[in-house]
Amino acid sequence: MPRQQQPATRPARRRSYDQFCAAARALDTVGDRWTLLIVRELLAGPRRYTDLHADLPGVSTDVLASRLKDMEQNGLAVRRRLPPPAAASVYELTGRGRGLLPVLTALAHWGAPALAERRPTDAVRAHWFALPLLRAVRGLGPGTVEVRLDEGEFHLRTGPEVPEESAYGYGPAPDADVSLVLDAELCLALGDGDCTLAEAVADGRVQVHGESVLAEELRAHLPRASPVTTA
C-alpha cells in the first residue's frame, strides 16, 4: 500500500514590517495588541500567569499565553520557578523589557487627555496610575512612597539612583517612608503637569502620612498657620 502523505508543516508566521527603521523594528517586537500592557504589568515586578490574566481584563487565555511566549522568544521576559513553599512559576522582565519603562511613561503622558471621562465599561486597577505619577515624584529625595487611592494601593521608589526594575510595585509597601492619600483624577492631573505635587499638598488635595525625612520634605509645602497676635 502506498504510504499516506503527511500534510506539509506550515512555517511559523513571521511578523515584521520589513523596514530598516528603528521604530518599525521596535513595533515588530511590541506592536501586537496586549504586549505593551503586559509589559506595564510586569514593570511592577514578577507575576504569576493567573495574576496577569486577572489584571488584564478582556484578554483571552490563548492570547495572553501567545504574547508571553513571544516576549520570551524576543528577550523581553523570562519565566522562572519560585522556590518552595511558593512552588509557582512567575514571569518577569529582562533588562531589555525593563528598558520600556520610559516608553510606557511617555505613552501614558501622551494618552492622558483621552481620560477626561471614565466610561462605564472601563476597568481600573490602582497600579495603573503609577506611570503618570512617576513623572510627578521626580526630584524627590530617596525613599519609598506608598500611594493610597479609592481603587487600591501601590508604591513608588524615588531618588536619583532608583533601578528601573523597582520603580513601582503592587500594593502597600512595608518599608514605606511616606504614605500619600489622593484620588485617581489627581494622579492623572499630576502626571499631565496640570499641577505639581507640592501644589497639591499645599492646597490639601494630597494627605501626607509619615515621620521620615521624605515625609517632612513633602510637608514643607503645607501652609503655615499665621501667628496669633494680641492687641
C-alpha positions in Angstrom: 0.0 0.0 0.0 1.3 3.4 -0.8 2.3 5.4 2.2 -0.1 8.1 3.2 1.3 11.5 2.5 1.7 13.6 5.6 0.4 17.2 5.5 3.1 19.8 5.0 4.1 21.6 8.1 3.2 25.3 8.0 6.2 27.6 8.6 5.9 29.8 11.7 4.3 33.2 10.8 6.9 35.9 10.7 5.5 39.2 11.9 7.6 42.0 10.6 7.2 45.3 8.8 10.4 44.5 6.9 11.5 48.1 7.1 15.1 49.2 8.0 13.8 51.6 10.6 14.3 51.6 14.4 10.6 52.4 15.1 9.5 49.6 12.8 11.9 47.1 14.4 10.5 48.1 17.8 7.0 47.5 16.7 7.9 44.1 15.3 8.5 43.2 18.9 6.0 45.2 20.9 3.4 46.2 18.4 1.0 43.3 18.9 -2.2 44.0 20.8 -1.7 43.5 24.6 2.1 43.2 24.6 2.8 46.7 26.0 0.1 46.2 28.6 1.7 43.0 29.7 4.9 45.0 30.0 3.1 47.5 32.1 2.0 44.8 34.5 5.5 43.2 34.7 7.2 46.6 35.3 5.8 46.4 38.8 7.6 43.0 39.5 7.3 39.3 38.7 3.8 38.0 38.3 2.0 34.6 38.0 0.1 33.9 34.9 -3.2 33.9 36.8 -2.4 37.3 38.3 -1.6 38.7 34.9 -4.9 37.4 33.5 -6.8 38.9 36.4 -5.3 42.4 35.9 -5.7 42.4 32.1 -9.5 42.4 31.8 -10.5 41.4 28.2 -7.5 39.3 27.2 -8.2 35.7 26.4 -6.1 32.9 27.9 -4.9 31.9 24.5 -3.8 35.4 23.5 -2.1 36.0 26.9 -0.2 32.7 26.6 0.8 33.6 23.0 2.0 37.0 23.9 4.1 35.8 26.8 5.7 33.2 24.6 6.5 35.9 22.0 8.0 38.0 24.8 10.2 35.2 25.9 11.4 34.5 22.4 12.1 38.2 21.8 14.1 38.5 25.0 11.7 40.8 26.8 10.6 38.4 29.6 11.6 35.1 31.2 9.7 32.6 33.2 11.2 31.1 36.4 10.1 28.8 39.1 9.8 30.2 42.7 11.4 28.2 45.4 9.3 26.3 48.0 7.0 26.9 49.7 5.6 29.0 46.8 6.4 26.4 44.1 4.8 28.6 41.4 6.1 30.0 38.1 6.3 33.7 37.5 7.1 35.9 34.5 9.4 38.8 34.9 11.0 41.3 32.5 14.6 41.1 31.3 16.8 44.2 31.2 15.6 44.8 27.7 12.0 44.6 28.8 12.5 46.9 31.7 14.0 49.4 29.2 10.4 50.0 28.1 9.6 51.9 31.3 10.3 55.4 29.7 8.4 54.3 26.6 5.3 53.4 28.7 5.7 56.6 30.8 5.7 58.7 27.7 2.8 56.8 26.2 0.8 57.3 29.3 1.5 61.0 29.3 0.5 61.3 25.6 -2.7 59.3 26.2 -3.8 61.2 29.4 -6.0 63.7 27.6 -8.2 60.8 26.4 -9.1 60.0 30.1 -11.2 63.1 30.6 -14.2 61.0 31.4 -14.3 57.4 32.7 -16.6 55.2 30.6 -19.0 52.8 32.3 -17.2 49.9 30.7 -13.7 50.9 31.8 -11.9 48.5 34.1 -9.5 50.1 36.6 -6.6 49.0 38.8 -4.8 51.2 41.3 -1.3 50.4 40.0 -2.2 51.7 36.5 -1.9 55.2 37.9 1.8 54.6 38.9 3.0 55.5 35.4 1.6 59.1 35.4 2.6 59.6 39.0 6.2 58.7 38.3 6.5 61.9 36.5 5.2 63.9 39.5 7.7 62.4 42.0 10.8 63.2 40.0 13.1 65.3 42.1 12.1 63.9 45.5 14.7 62.6 47.8 15.3 58.8 48.0 12.7 56.7 49.6 9.6 54.6 49.1 6.2 56.4 48.6 3.1 54.5 49.3 0.1 55.7 47.3 -3.5 55.1 48.6 -6.4 55.5 46.2 -10.0 54.5 46.5 -9.2 51.9 43.9 -6.4 50.4 46.0 -2.7 50.9 46.8 0.7 50.8 45.1 4.1 52.2 45.8 6.9 54.1 44.1 10.6 54.3 44.6 12.1 57.8 44.4 15.5 59.3 44.2 18.2 59.7 41.6 19.5 56.1 41.7 16.3 54.0 41.6 16.9 51.0 39.3 14.2 50.6 36.6 13.2 47.2 37.9 11.9 48.6 41.2 10.5 52.0 40.1 7.0 51.0 41.3 5.2 48.0 42.7 1.9 46.5 43.6 0.1 47.0 46.9 1.3 48.7 50.1 5.0 48.8 50.9 6.0 47.5 54.4 9.1 49.8 54.3 7.3 52.9 53.1 8.8 56.2 54.1 5.7 58.2 53.5 2.1 57.5 52.5 0.1 59.8 50.2 -3.7 59.7 50.1 -5.3 61.2 46.9 -7.6 60.3 44.1 -7.1 58.8 40.7 -8.1 62.0 38.9 -5.4 63.9 40.7 -2.8 61.3 39.8 -3.7 61.9 36.1 -3.5 65.7 36.6 -0.1 65.4 38.3 1.2 63.2 35.5 -0.1 65.6 32.9 1.6 68.6 34.6 -1.7 70.4 35.4 -0.3 70.9 38.9 2.7 69.9 40.9 2.8 67.6 43.9 3.9 70.5 46.0 0.9 72.5 45.0 -1.5 69.5 45.6 0.0 69.0 49.1 -0.3 72.7 49.8 -3.9 73.0 48.9 -4.9 69.8 50.8 -5.7 67.6 47.8 -2.9 65.2 49.0 -2.7 63.9 52.5 0.8 63.2 53.8 1.4 60.5 56.5 4.7 59.5 58.0 7.6 60.8 60.0 10.5 60.3 57.7 12.8 62.9 56.0 10.8 62.3 52.8 7.5 63.0 54.6 8.9 66.2 56.1 10.2 67.2 52.6 6.6 67.0 51.3 5.1 68.6 54.4 7.3 71.6 53.8 4.8 72.7 51.2 1.9 72.9 53.7 0.9 76.4 54.5 2.0 77.5 57.9 -0.5 78.9 60.4 -0.3 82.6 60.9 1.0 83.7 64.3 -1.7 84.8 66.7 -1.3 88.5 67.6 -2.8 90.2 70.6 -3.9 93.8 70.7 
